[in-house]
Amino acid sequence: MTEAYCVKCKAKRDMKGEKEVTMKNGKKAKTGTCSVCGTKMFKIGG
C-alpha cells in the first residue's frame, strides 16, 4: 500500500484500490481512495 495525504482527514493515510497512471506530461502517478473515509487520493511520482 502507498501512503498519501488525504485532504479530508488532513493526515497521511494508506491508499486502497490504487492504480498507476501517466499524467499528460509523461510523469507517473498513483490514484486511489482513502482507507478511512473513502475520498479520492492522488500521489505524483509513484
C-alpha positions as CSV (number, residue, x, y, z in Angstrom):
1,M,0.0,0.0,0.0
2,T,1.1,3.5,-0.8
3,E,0.9,6.3,1.7
4,A,-0.5,9.6,0.5
5,Y,-2.1,12.8,2.0
6,C,-5.8,12.8,2.5
7,V,-7.3,16.2,2.2
8,K,-10.5,15.3,4.1
9,C,-8.7,13.6,7.0
10,K,-5.8,16.1,6.9
11,A,-3.3,13.3,7.5
12,K,-1.2,10.7,5.7
13,R,-3.2,7.6,5.1
14,D,-2.9,4.3,3.2
15,M,-4.3,4.3,-0.3
16,K,-6.6,1.4,-1.3
17,G,-7.6,0.4,-4.8
18,E,-4.5,2.2,-6.2
19,K,-3.8,2.3,-9.9
20,E,-0.7,3.6,-11.6
21,V,-1.5,6.3,-14.2
22,T,0.6,8.5,-16.5
23,M,-0.1,12.2,-16.5
24,K,-0.2,14.4,-19.6
25,N,3.4,15.5,-19.1
26,G,4.5,11.8,-19.1
27,K,5.3,11.5,-15.3
28,K,4.0,8.6,-13.3
29,A,1.4,9.0,-10.6
30,K,-0.9,6.8,-8.4
31,T,-4.6,7.3,-7.8
32,G,-6.8,5.5,-5.3
33,T,-9.1,6.1,-2.3
34,C,-8.5,6.8,1.4
35,S,-8.7,3.6,3.5
36,V,-10.5,5.6,6.3
37,C,-13.0,8.0,4.7
38,G,-13.1,6.9,1.0
39,T,-12.1,10.2,-0.5
40,K,-10.1,10.1,-3.8
41,M,-6.4,10.5,-3.4
42,F,-3.6,11.3,-5.8
43,K,0.2,10.9,-5.4
44,I,2.7,12.2,-8.0
45,G,5.8,10.2,-8.6
46,G,4.6,6.7,-7.8
